[in-house]
Amino acid sequence: MRQERRVLGCIPEEVDLDAQGDDLQLNFSLPAGTYATSAIREWIDYSETQHCTRVRCGVSG
């Protein structure tokens, strides 16, 4: 079975971006049942991910 990408059907809230040196921290809230990886996938240019050395995901709330 082939998986296909679906359009992100929500708008993230409380978006905050903090850059310090080489680090970038992105915080946002999504409705229950929405996957943060889906939202991030829409924002990231995967051609540049070779420079990414660490990704940390956390859930709060």
DSSP file (Angstrom, degrees, kcal/mol; ACC not computed):
  #  RESIDUE AA STRUCTURE BP1 BP2  ACC     N-H-->O    O-->H-N    N-H-->O    O-->H-N    TCO  KAPPA ALPHA  PHI   PSI    X-CA   Y-CA   Z-CA
    1    1 A M              0   0    0      0, 0.0     2,-0.5     0, 0.0     0, 0.0   0.000 360.0 360.0 360.0 128.4    0.0    0.0    0.0
    2    2 A R        -     0   0    0      1,-0.0     2,-0.4     0, 0.0     0, 0.0  -0.727 360.0-141.4 -90.0 129.1    1.4    3.4   -1.0
    3    3 A Q        -     0   0    0     -2,-0.5     2,-0.4     0, 0.0    -1,-0.0  -0.713  16.9-163.3 -89.2 139.4    1.2    6.2    1.4
    4    4 A E        -     0   0    0     -2,-0.4     2,-0.2     0, 0.0     0, 0.0  -0.918  23.0-108.4-121.1 149.1    0.5    9.7    0.1
    5    5 A R        -     0   0    0     -2,-0.4     2,-0.3     1,-0.0    33,-0.0  -0.497  31.5-149.8 -72.6 142.2    1.0   13.0    1.8
    6    6 A R        -     0   0    0     -2,-0.2     2,-0.2     1,-0.0    -1,-0.0  -0.834  25.1 -98.9-109.9 152.4   -2.2   14.8    2.9
    7    7 A V        -     0   0    0     -2,-0.3     2,-0.5     1,-0.1    31,-0.0  -0.468  42.5-107.3 -67.5 137.1   -2.7   18.6    3.0
    8    8 A L        -     0   0    0     -2,-0.2    -1,-0.1     1,-0.1    26,-0.0  -0.559  31.9-160.9 -67.4 117.3   -2.2   20.0    6.6
    9    9 A G        +     0   0    0     -2,-0.5     2,-0.3     2,-0.0    -1,-0.1   0.053  61.1  53.4 -95.1  26.5   -5.8   20.8    7.5
   10   10 A C  S    S-     0   0    0     21,-0.0    -2,-0.0    20,-0.0    20,-0.0  -0.962  73.7-121.3-150.1 166.9   -5.1   23.2   10.4
   11   11 A I        -     0   0    0     -2,-0.3    -2,-0.0     0, 0.0    28,-0.0  -0.963  33.5-123.0-113.6 120.2   -3.2   26.3   11.2
   12   12 A P        -     0   0    0      0, 0.0     2,-0.2     0, 0.0     3,-0.2  -0.293  28.7-151.5 -59.3 144.4   -0.6   26.1   14.0
   13   13 A E  E     +A   29   0A   0     16,-2.6    16,-3.2     1,-0.2     0, 0.0  -0.714  67.2  28.1-113.6 166.6   -1.2   28.5   16.9
   14   14 A E  E    S-     0   0A   0     -2,-0.2     2,-0.3    14,-0.2    -1,-0.2   0.878  77.6-174.3  52.1  44.9    1.2   30.1   19.3
   15   15 A V  E     +     0   0A   0     -3,-0.2     2,-0.4    13,-0.1    13,-0.2  -0.555   7.4 174.3 -75.4 129.9    4.1   29.9   16.8
   16   16 A D  E     -A   27   0A   0     11,-2.7    11,-2.8    -2,-0.3     2,-0.4  -0.998  13.0-167.0-139.0 131.7    7.4   31.0   18.3
   17   17 A L  E     -A   26   0A   0     -2,-0.4     2,-0.5     9,-0.2     9,-0.2  -0.981   5.5-176.8-122.9 127.9   10.8   30.9   16.6
   18   18 A D  E     -A   25   0A   0      7,-2.7     7,-3.1    -2,-0.4     2,-0.5  -0.976   4.1-168.8-129.8 118.2   14.0   31.4   18.6
   19   19 A A  E     +A   24   0A   0     -2,-0.5     2,-0.4     5,-0.2     5,-0.2  -0.923  11.1 169.1-109.5 127.6   17.4   31.4   16.9
   20   20 A Q  E >   -A   23   0A   0      3,-2.3     3,-2.2    -2,-0.5     2,-0.2  -0.906  63.7 -54.5-138.0 107.0   20.6   31.2   19.0
   21   21 A G  T 3  S-     0   0    0     -2,-0.4    -1,-0.0     1,-0.3     0, 0.0  -0.446 122.3 -15.5  63.1-127.1   23.9   30.6   17.2
   22   22 A D  T 3  S+     0   0    0     -2,-0.2     2,-0.3    -3,-0.1    -1,-0.3   0.488 120.8  94.1 -85.8  -3.8   23.5   27.4   15.2
   23   23 A D  E <   -A   20   0A   0     -3,-2.2    -3,-2.3     2,-0.0     2,-0.4  -0.668  51.8-170.9 -95.4 145.4   20.4   26.4   17.1
   24   24 A L  E     -A   19   0A   0     -2,-0.3     2,-0.5    -5,-0.2    -5,-0.2  -0.988   3.6-165.5-134.3 123.0   16.8   27.0   16.0
   25   25 A Q  E     -A   18   0A   0     -7,-3.1    -7,-2.7    -2,-0.4     2,-0.5  -0.948   3.2-170.4-114.5 125.4   13.9   26.3   18.3
   26   26 A L  E     -A   17   0A   0     -2,-0.5     2,-0.4    -9,-0.2    -9,-0.2  -0.964   5.1-178.0-116.4 123.2   10.4   26.2   16.9
   27   27 A N  E     +A   16   0A   0    -11,-2.8   -11,-2.7    -2,-0.5     2,-0.3  -0.961  13.7 147.1-120.8 139.0    7.4   26.0   19.3
   28   28 A F  E     -     0   0A   0     -2,-0.4     2,-0.4   -13,-0.2   -14,-0.2  -0.980  36.5-123.0-161.9 162.9    3.8   25.8   18.2
   29   29 A S  E     -A   13   0A   0    -16,-3.2   -16,-2.6    -2,-0.3   -14,-0.1  -0.904  23.1-174.5-114.7 142.4    0.4   24.4   19.3
   30   30 A L        -     0   0    0     -2,-0.4     3,-0.1   -18,-0.2     6,-0.1  -0.927  33.4 -95.0-129.5 155.6   -1.8   22.1   17.2
   31   31 A P    >   -     0   0    0      0, 0.0     3,-1.6     0, 0.0   -21,-0.0  -0.297  58.2 -81.0 -64.1 155.2   -5.3   20.6   17.9
   32   32 A A  T 3  S+     0   0    0      1,-0.2     3,-0.1     3,-0.0     0, 0.0  -0.285 118.7  29.8 -55.7 140.1   -5.5   17.2   19.4
   33   33 A G  T 3  S+     0   0    0      1,-0.3     2,-0.4    -3,-0.1    -1,-0.2   0.441  92.0 117.4  88.1   0.3   -5.0   14.4   16.8
   34   34 A T    <   -     0   0    0     -3,-1.6     2,-0.5    -4,-0.1    -1,-0.3  -0.855  62.1-131.1-102.8 136.2   -2.7   16.5   14.6
   35   35 A Y    >>  -     0   0    0     -2,-0.4     4,-1.2     1,-0.1     3,-0.7  -0.742   2.7-151.1 -91.4 126.8    0.9   15.4   14.1
   36   36 A A  H 3> S+     0   0    0     -2,-0.5     4,-2.7     1,-0.2     5,-0.2   0.848  96.9  62.9 -62.2 -34.4    3.6   17.9   14.6
   37   37 A T  H 3> S+     0   0    0      1,-0.2     4,-2.3     2,-0.2    -1,-0.2   0.850  99.8  54.3 -61.5 -32.3    5.8   16.1   12.0
   38   38 A S  H <> S+     0   0    0     -3,-0.7     4,-1.1     2,-0.2    -1,-0.2   0.909 110.3  45.6 -66.4 -41.7    3.2   16.8    9.4
   39   39 A A  H >X S+     0   0    0     -4,-1.2     4,-0.8     2,-0.2     3,-0.5   0.931 113.8  48.3 -66.3 -45.5    3.3   20.5   10.1
   40   40 A I  H >X S+     0   0    0     -4,-2.7     4,-2.0     1,-0.2     3,-1.0   0.888 104.9  59.9 -63.4 -39.3    7.1   20.6   10.2
   41   41 A R  H 3< S+     0   0    0     -4,-2.3    -1,-0.2     1,-0.3    -2,-0.2   0.831 102.1  54.1 -57.9 -33.1    7.3   18.7    6.9
   42   42 A E  H << S+     0   0    0     -4,-1.1    -1,-0.3    -3,-0.5    -2,-0.2   0.758 114.0  40.9 -72.5 -23.9    5.4   21.5    5.2
   43   43 A W  H << S+     0   0    0     -3,-1.0     2,-0.3    -4,-0.8    -2,-0.2   0.726  97.6  85.6 -96.2 -25.0    7.9   24.1    6.4
   44   44 A I     <  -     0   0    0     -4,-2.0     2,-0.9     1,-0.0     3,-0.0  -0.608  66.0-142.6 -89.3 136.9   11.2   22.3    5.9
   45   45 A D    >   -     0   0    0     -2,-0.3     3,-2.3     1,-0.1     4,-0.3  -0.856  15.9-157.9 -89.5 104.5   13.2   22.3    2.7
   46   46 A Y  G >  S+     0   0    0     -2,-0.9     3,-1.0     1,-0.3     4,-0.2   0.665  84.3  73.2 -64.3 -15.6   14.5   18.7    2.8
   47   47 A S  G 3  S+     0   0    0      1,-0.2    -1,-0.3     2,-0.1     3,-0.2   0.708 101.2  45.8 -68.8 -17.0   17.3   19.5    0.4
   48   48 A E  G X  S+     0   0    0     -3,-2.3     3,-1.5     1,-0.1    -1,-0.2   0.416  83.0  95.5-102.9  -0.3   18.9   21.4    3.3
   49   49 A T  G X   +     0   0    0     -3,-1.0     3,-1.7     1,-0.3    -1,-0.1   0.623  61.7  83.8 -71.6 -10.5   18.4   18.8    6.0
   50   50 A Q  G 3  S+     0   0    0      1,-0.3    -1,-0.3    -3,-0.2    -2,-0.1   0.752  89.1  54.7 -61.4 -21.2   21.9   17.4    5.5
   51   51 A H  G <  S+     0   0    0     -3,-1.5     2,-0.5     2,-0.0    -1,-0.3   0.538  84.6 101.9 -88.4  -7.8   23.1   20.2    7.8
   52   52 A C    <   +     0   0    0     -3,-1.7     3,-0.1    -4,-0.2    -3,-0.0  -0.658  39.8 170.7 -81.4 124.9   20.7   19.2   10.6
   53   53 A T        +     0   0    0     -2,-0.5     2,-0.3     1,-0.3    -1,-0.2   0.630  63.4  23.8-108.1 -18.3   22.4   17.3   13.4
   54   54 A R        -     0   0    0      2,-0.0     2,-0.4     0, 0.0    -1,-0.3  -0.969  52.4-178.5-154.2 132.6   19.8   17.1   16.1
   55   55 A V        -     0   0    0     -2,-0.3     2,-0.5    -3,-0.1    -3,-0.0  -0.998   8.0-172.6-130.1 129.6   16.0   17.3   16.3
   56   56 A R        -     0   0    0     -2,-0.4     2,-0.4     2,-0.0    -2,-0.0  -0.986   2.9-167.0-125.2 126.2   14.1   17.1   19.5
   57   57 A C        +     0   0    0     -2,-0.5     2,-0.3     2,-0.0    -2,-0.0  -0.920   8.9 179.5-112.3 136.8   10.3   16.9   19.7
   58   58 A G        -     0   0    0     -2,-0.4     2,-0.5     2,-0.0    -2,-0.0  -0.961  18.0-144.9-134.5 153.8    8.4   17.5   22.8
   59   59 A V        +     0   0    0     -2,-0.3     2,-0.3     2,-0.0    -2,-0.0  -0.969  21.8 174.8-119.3 131.5    4.7   17.4   23.7
   60   60 A S              0   0    0     -2,-0.5    -2,-0.0     1,-0.1     0, 0.0  -0.920 360.0 360.0-130.6 159.8    3.3   19.8   26.3
   61   61 A G              0   0    0     -2,-0.3    -1,-0.1     0, 0.0    -2,-0.0   0.446 360.0 360.0 104.6 360.0   -0.2   20.5   27.6
